[in-house]
Every structure is written in C-alpha cells, then in structure tokens.
Amino acid sequence: MPVLFALQTAFSLWMLYDAIRRDAFYYWFVIILIPFGEWVYFFAVKLPELRSSGFVAAMLYRPPSVEQLRREYRHTPSTENRMKLAQRLLDKGETREAADLFSELLGSDPDDREALWGYARACAAENQPDLELRALERLHGLEPGYADYEPCYDLCTRYWDSDRRDEAIAILKAACKKTQRLGPRVSLAGSLMGQGRHPEALELLRDGLDIYRGSPRFVRHADRRLARKARELVRFCERQAR
C-alpha cells in the first residue's frame, strides 16, 4: 500500500506540473486535486497530447528484426529495403555490413543524404576516420542542417580534433546564422571556450537563451536539455570573467 500511495502521489504531482507548464485553465487544478481527478486530466488533456506527438506509438512500436529485413531484401532487393536493412544493422552494431550497404546505396545515388549519414556513422564505428570525414563533408555541402545539424556537429568535432579549428568555428557560425535553435550556439560556445574566448561565448549563450525564451512551446520543449547546458556554460563563463 505505501508503494501504491507513493506512485499515486507522484502521478498527481506530474499532472499538476503538466497543468502548470501548459498554463491550463484554473478549473483543471481543482479537478487534479480532487480524488481521481488526476486521471480525468490525464485522459482528457495529457493522453491526446502524447498520442499526437507519436509518443504512444513509439512506446508500442517494435522495429523489425535483422532477419526479417534480410528476408524482405532477398525477396525484393529494392533501394528502400536495402536502406531499411542498412539502418537496422547500424542500430544493432553490425557496422561493417551496414557500411557496405550504405556504400552500395551511394553508388546508385551519391547525394542520398540518409545513406551519407548512415555511412559516416558506420565508418566512425569501424574506426575509418578518413571515410567518415569525406562522407560528412559531402553531406554538409549538400545540406548543412540535415538531421537537426547532428552531422554538422560531428564534422566540426573531426575538424577540431584534426587541428582545423578555425574551419570548425566558421561552420558553426554559419549554422547560427541559419537557425534560431540553441544547438549550434551551444556547440559554438564550447568551441570558443576551448580557445579561451569566454566573453564571446558568454554573449553568444545569453543571446541564444534570450531567443529560446521567446520560442514556441514545442521548440522550448525540444531544446530544454540544451537550455540547461547553455545555462551551465553561462555560469562557467561568468566565473571565468571574475
């Protein structure tokens, strides 16, 4: 019973926090605080949001096995089935075979963004930095913001590790001009801090957090961890400035 009571209390607090976060109408707070009212709020407000975001479907979804995808690819060796198998192999850590399949896909279409990104990650896992770098550079040239700038960050990391730091910073500065999201700013601030340029990093982070506070709710939700990281970096830069 104590465990059930603790779980019920935690659930009620979660619903109350959610209502506060979304600035819900006052009557929802009254409903949540009455017995079983938190369940009314969950089914009326929270569950529809989870469904619309794909959270429920993601929780219930089970990806096909590698064996199943192999069978499908043998029976129908299409580009789509080859991509599915390559991605699943990459997810399962079978990176050598995944790299081969991504390479075959790129042989048919050298500008396939998904194949380039998959090939770069597979090469990274196989400790083939030169091949990874070429794939990342080509992908960046085609679409710098692909996959929410993740390949861009990996490219900058490779440049940084190869003592091409000015190039890495130039790429991140260009990304900051193209998007209002926090990611490029946090990455650029980290790079500037690595060069001891804390005042520049501090200004960049403060500007990014100011933009973040005025962003739509879904953006604030998506970037909440980055915002936390940005605040930590701001505090560090402020300490360095004293």
N, C-alpha and C positions, 0 to 999 in steps of 0.2 A: 504493500500500500504506500509506504513512503516514497518508493521509486515512481509509482504512478502519479502521486501528487506532485513530485518534482517535475516530471515530464509535462503534466498539465499546466503547471505554473510557467515553465519555460515556453510552452506553446502560446500561452496567453500573452506573455511578455513579447514574444516575436510578433504576434498580431498587433499588439499595441504599438510597438516600434514601427511596424509597417504603416500603420494608420498615421502616425506622426510624420514619417518620412514623406508620404504622399499628400500630406496636408488634407486628410479626409474630412468630410463633414462632421460636425460635433457629435451628431447622434450616434456615429459609429463607435466613438469612445464609450458612450453609455452602454451600447449593446455589448461591446467586448467585455466590459466589467461585470455584466450580469452572468449568472451560471449558464454555461454552454454558449454564451454569446460570441466567444472567440471562434467557435465552429461556424456560426452563422456568417461572420465576417470572412472566414477562410473560403467558404463555398461561394459566397456572393461576390467577393472582391479579389481575393488573392489567387484562387484557383484559376479563374478566367485569365488572369494576367500570366500565370505560369504556362497555361495552355497556349496562349497567343505567342509567347516567347519561344515556344518549342521545348521548354524545359521538361514537361511531362513526356513528350515523345522521345526526347533524348534519354530519359531515365529508363524507358521501356524498350528502347531500340537495342538490338543485339546485332552487331555487324556480322556479315557472312564470314565463314572460316576461310582460311587459305585454300584448303582442299576443295571447298565448294567453288571458289573463284577459279581455281585451276581447271576444274571440270568445265565450267562455263567458257573459259578461254580456249580450251581444247576444242570444244564443240563449235564455238563461234569466235574465231580469233580476230575480233574487231578492235578498233582503236579504243573504244570505250571499255571493253572487257580487259584489255591489256593495261589500261590506266588503273582500273579498279584493283587488279591483281598486284600491280606495282605498289600502289599506295598501301594495300593491306600488308604486303611483305615488309615494307618500310616500317609500318606500325608495329609489326611483330619482331623487328630486329633482324630480319633476313635481308640485310642491306646489299650484299653482293648481287644477288639475283634481282633485287629491286633496281639497282643501278643499271644493270644490263637492260632491263625492260624500259626504264626511262630513256636510256640511250637509244634504243630502237624507236621509241616514240619521237625522239628529237631527230632521228634520221629521216622520218617522214615529214616532220614539221619543226624546223629549228627554232621557231618563235613560240612554241607551245609553252605558255607561262607555267602551267601546272607541272608539266614534265621537267622544265628547267629547275623549278623549286624543289621538286622531288629528287631530281638527280643531284642537285647541290647538297641536300641533306644526306643522301645516301653516300656521296663521296666523302662528306665530313665524317660520317660514321666509319667509313672504310679507311680513314686516315690518308686521304688523297687530296691534300690542300690545293694543289695546282688546278686539278679538275674542278674542285668546288669553287675556287675563285673565278675561273673562266665562266662557269655557269651563272654565278651571282652577278658578275659584271654584265653578261649578256641580258639577264633578266632585268637588271637595274636600267640598262639602256632602253629596254622595251617599255617598262612600266615601273618607275621608281617606287610607287606606292602600293605595289602588289602585296596581297596578304597582309594588309594593315601595316606595311613597312617592315615586316619581320625580315625579309631577305635584305632589305636596305641596312638594317642594324647588323646583320651577320657580315655583310660586305664591309661595313665600317670597322667592325671588330677585326676582320682579317687585315685590312689596311693598317689599323693601329698596331697590330702585332708584328706587321712587316715594316714598321717604322715609316709608314706612309701617312703620317698623322694629319698633315695639312689637307690631304685628299679626303680623309675621313671627316674632318671638320667641315670641309666645303660641301660634302654631300649632305650632312646633317643640317647645315644652314639652309641649303636649298629645300630640304624637306620641311623645315619650319616655315618657309615662305608659302608652301603649297597647302599646308593643312593647319587647322587651329587645334588639333588634338595634342595632348600632352606628351605622347611617346617620343617624338623627335626632339622635343625640348629637354626632356629628362636625359635622353642619350647624349645630346649635345652638351648639356651642362656637365655631365660626368666627364666628357672628353676635355672640356675647358678646365675643369678642376684638376684633371690629370696633368695639365700643363701649368698648374699654379695660377690660373686666371679666375680666381674665385669671385672678384667683383662682377665680371661679365656673366659668370654662371648664375650668380645671385639675381642679377637683373633679369636674366632670361627666365629663371624659375618663377620669380614674382609675376612677371608678365604672363607666363603660362598659367599660373594658378588663378590669376585675375580673369583670363579668358575662360578657364574651366568653370569658375563660379557662375559665369553668365551663360554657360552652355545649356542646351536642352537636357531634360532629366535623363533620357536614355544614354546620352553621352557621359554625363556625370557618373551614372551607374557603371558604364563600361570601363571608365578610366579611374575608378575610385582607388584602386591599388597604386596606380601611377601617381595619383594626387598625394597619397600617403608618402610615397617615396620622394616626391618633389618637396614636401614639407620637411622631411628628414634632411634632405640636401640643403634646403634653405637654412635650417638651424645650424648645420655644419659650416656653411659659408659665412654665416653671421658670426660664429665663434672664431673663424679664421680672420675676420675683419677687425676683431677687437684688439 
